[in-house]
Each structure stands twice: as structure tokens, then as C-alpha cells.
Amino acid sequence: MSSPLQEPIFDVVIGGGGLVGAALALALAHLDLRVALLEGTPFDDREQPSFDERTTAISNGTRRAFEALGVWARIERDATPIRRIHVSDRGRFGFARLDARELGLDALGYVITNRVMGAGLWGCLAETAVQLISPAHIVGMEAMEGARRVHYRAEGEATRTIDARLVVAADGARSILRESAGIRASTWDYEQVALIANVFPQRFHDYVAYERFTETGPLALMPLSGGRMGLIWTLTKTQVDEMDRCADAEFLARLQDAFGFRLGRFTRVGTRYRYPLALTRAGDYVAERFAVVGNAAQALHPIAGQGFNLGLRDAASLAEVLADAQQETGGQFDPGDGLWLERYRLWREADQANIVRFTDGLVRLFTQPLGPVKLLRNLGMLAFDLMPFAKEALSRLSLGAASRVPRLTRGAPLKHAH
Ligand SMILES: Cc1cc2nc3c(=O)[nH]c(=O)nc-3n(C[C@H](O)[C@H](O)[C@H](O)COP(=O)(O)OP(=O)(O)OC[C@H]3O[C@@H](n4cnc5c(N)ncnc54)[C@H](O)[C@@H]3O)c2cc1C
């Protein structure tokens, strides 16, 4: 604790420049703060784990935040709107629909590849005063008097350090920063794997996203440009190993069997990727001069497409807390002060609890093999289709309106106008 701080002392250092860390850096660039972003893998590297070929469904709230941050204009042409969502259970009578028009919306959300979002976010960041340090592989962190010190390594170089009043962990589910801060995380392994691929159906998707519950687990098809669909198929580890051994024709036949012919025949499949699925939750959102955002705070099952949207709300909330603190104090403020961090913690706890309960509950409900649960599911889905209120509740949850909504995701500027 006694060694002197190293100039410049940053107001905020963000560790991890994936989807959430990059969005947070961009939001903070709108405040008059000295900010640095450390990222292990350059954003345009093929190995960048946050910006791979996965497609992500973003909510209208996330789209509004992207608009406010100037990202949307760069990525809009690559985003496919979701006009309807169709939920069904293989071999059962229940199904449900959500329609954007019924809710007075243009779209329920948008589908976009992570690679495009990464390029958009980092493209915007390059035009700000945020200090971008990449490749910078974080190896640890220590507490200092009035600051935190982050240790990182660029390829082939000796370890360097950087000091900040506040360090934010955005380095994903296995966050080294979170561990260094002494925040424990619990992980529940779903013993499932998400198989991801682009598939080409005979019929045009007409901007409908499909979620189908099969014996193996949920299967989602998201509308993409050029008539393609982004497949996210949840399988057991054994099943996914088996699928890996299948040639494309055999794979497509199995997909056809699970999904049916609503979109005609599947004619082609692109490269297949796999992601093990777990629920990871940090024991706390904050520690001394430290906060966690995104997957470092919670990594969810992708069944309901909530992970990034929730992580973005973490970033938008933290940026808003700091913007308000700056305005309240007339600019002379310490961003690592526990008072602000406590505000952030209280805000995030409610939102996280809602979304985790919703997502985890959905996983459990739809992977239950028991008869009565299935019956409940069918009735639930039929009732859901007949109940506009239930639908509205679900879509409000998807829009992130279940708890206090950050200004950015409402499309309002981060700073209050005087
Ligand atoms: C199959 C699948 C489908 C999904 N679909 C959706 C969806 O439709 N909608 C949705 O909202 N969410 C979805 N998600 C969730 C979403 O992808 C994540 O919530 C999101 O990627 C979290 O972003 P993040 O920036 O917090 O973490 P990450 O994406 O994990 O990024 C962490 C970043 O930190 C960097 N890093 C890690 N360690 C270090 C270190 N030691 N030093 C320096 N840098 C480091 C990494 O290189 C990376 O850039 C899906 C997830 C999966 C697995």
C-alpha cells in the first residue's frame, strides 16, 4: 500500500474491451474523465473471443443506447429487424407469438453479428480521448492508497502497470480482475452446449425469429441478411459430439427433424461453432474502488437472448451513476468513492435478479422431461398467446423495462441538460 502512485492516474481503467467493456468506455468518453481501456486481443483479430461470428439479438433499449453512443449509424445496415417471435414446442400443440405491430413497435429487436458490433464500437472509440491499450493481457491487480493498480503484459514484453481511482472488470465470465478483487463467483454448469451456425432455409424468414423447444433443448433461429438464419441449438455434450461427426447433409436432416418444415427445407449450413453453457454470478457488483460489468458480473444461458442486453445496462447504469456524481459535485469528484459504487450496486441487483430468474427459470422449465411440466408448458404457451398482458410483460422484460431503465437505453443523453 505504500509505493507511490504512477502518473498519470486514470479516473477509470476498464479491463476487457469486449462488447460490454467497449460500450462502457464509449459512454464514459462523453464525460470529462481520464479513461483507459485494456484489451488482451485486438478487436480485429480473428481470435477475438467477444467479436466472433456469433449473432446476438439486441433489444430496442440496446439499439437506443447504440444510437446515443454513435455506434448505430455504423452498424445499422448489417442489423436485421425481428418483427415477430414464434415460440413452439416440438410435437405439442402449444405455441405463442409476439408481434412488434401489436406492441406498436417497428421491431422487437435486431440481430447482428458480434464481429460487426465489435468493429462499430472500436471504430467509435478510436475517435475519442479514451486511451486504448491492446494487446494488453491483464495478469493481476493490487489495492493502493486511494487507487488500484492493474498489472498487464503486451506480447513478449515485461509486465507494466497502470493506476486508477476506479477499476472496472469487463473481462468476461472468468474475470481475473474480479478474482484479484476478492469477489467470488458461483457457477452452475447446465451440462449443455450451444451449437451455432448459419443455415439457409428454402423459404424467406420474413423477419420472424423462431424459438422451438425440442427433447434435447431449445433451438433458436434468428433472421439474418440474405435470407440466412442464425441457428443456436442447445444440446447435451454427448449430442454435440455426435453432431460434430455428422457431415453437413446429415446435420441438416437432424435439424429438419427437430425444427420441422415451417421454413421449407434447409439447404446449406455454414461453419459450426460450440459454446459450453453455464450460469456464472459474481458474489458482488462492487468492492473497494472496483466494479464489475457484463459477463464478469453474470454470464447467462442464451435461451432468452438477455446476456449482452443486461451487460449493456450494467455499463449504461455505471456511466449514469458517474455522470450524476460529476454533476452533483461540480466535477471535483472521485469516481472510485464508495458512495457512487453503492448506488451502482443497488441499481444493478434488482435488474440482474429479474433477468437471471427469468432466464434460468426458462431453461429449467423447458428442459424438464416430466409429463405434468410439459402439460403446464403447453397450457402456458396457449394462454400466453391469448393474453396480451403476459406478452407485454415479457416484451417489457426484454426491453429491460422491468426495473429502473438507464437514460442511455431510453435514448436520452447521459448527462442531464442544465
Ligand atoms: C451462444 C451464445 C449466444 C448468445 N446470444 C445472445 C443474444 O442473442 N443476446 C444477448 O443479449 N446476449 C447473448 N449472448 C451473451 C453475450 O454474448 C454476452 O453476454 C456478451 O458477450 C458479454 O460481453 P462481455 O464484454 O461482458 O464479455 P466477453 O464477451 O466475454 O468479453 C470479455 C473481453 O475481455 C477480454 N479479456 C478477458 N480476459 C482478459 C485479460 N486477462 N486481459 C485483457 N483482456 C481480457 C476478452 O478478450 C474479451 O474481449 C450469447 C452468448 C452465447 C454464448
The ligand as an ORCA input file, in Angstrom:
! r2SCAN-3c Opt
* xyz 0 1
  C     -24.061    -18.867    -27.910
  C     -24.365    -17.537    -27.302
  C     -25.372    -16.744    -27.828
  C     -25.686    -15.507    -27.240
  N     -26.723    -14.772    -27.741
  C     -27.062    -13.611    -27.120
  C     -28.166    -12.841    -27.600
  O     -28.826    -13.178    -28.577
  N     -28.469    -11.666    -26.944
  C     -27.763    -11.248    -25.850
  O     -28.088    -10.191    -25.272
  N     -26.703    -11.974    -25.389
  C     -26.339    -13.129    -25.995
  N     -25.274    -13.857    -25.534
  C     -24.488    -13.319    -24.404
  C     -23.417    -12.335    -24.861
  O     -22.626    -12.891    -25.877
  C     -22.537    -11.960    -23.689
  O     -23.358    -11.529    -22.638
  C     -21.552    -10.848    -24.047
  O     -20.618    -11.316    -24.967
  C     -20.830    -10.359    -22.814
  O     -19.871     -9.412    -23.184
  P     -18.694     -9.012    -22.203
  O     -17.970     -7.905    -22.914
  O     -19.203     -8.775    -20.841
  O     -17.787    -10.307    -22.071
  P     -16.944    -11.083    -23.165
  O     -17.684    -11.137    -24.444
  O     -16.543    -12.378    -22.532
  O     -15.647    -10.170    -23.373
  C     -14.603    -10.140    -22.433
  C     -13.440     -9.376    -23.053
  O     -12.371     -9.314    -22.102
  C     -11.156     -9.703    -22.714
  N     -10.304    -10.325    -21.690
  C     -10.554    -11.453    -20.988
  N      -9.550    -11.708    -20.129
  C      -8.652    -10.710    -20.300
  C      -7.390    -10.403    -19.698
  N      -6.845    -11.190    -18.737
  N      -6.723     -9.301    -20.124
  C      -7.262     -8.475    -21.074
  N      -8.439     -8.710    -21.661
  C      -9.140     -9.825    -21.284
  C     -11.550    -10.667    -23.830
  O     -10.565    -10.727    -24.847
  C     -12.869    -10.049    -24.311
  O     -12.653     -9.069    -25.293
  C     -24.946    -15.079    -26.115
  C     -23.906    -15.857    -25.592
  C     -23.623    -17.097    -26.168
  C     -22.515    -17.944    -25.575
*
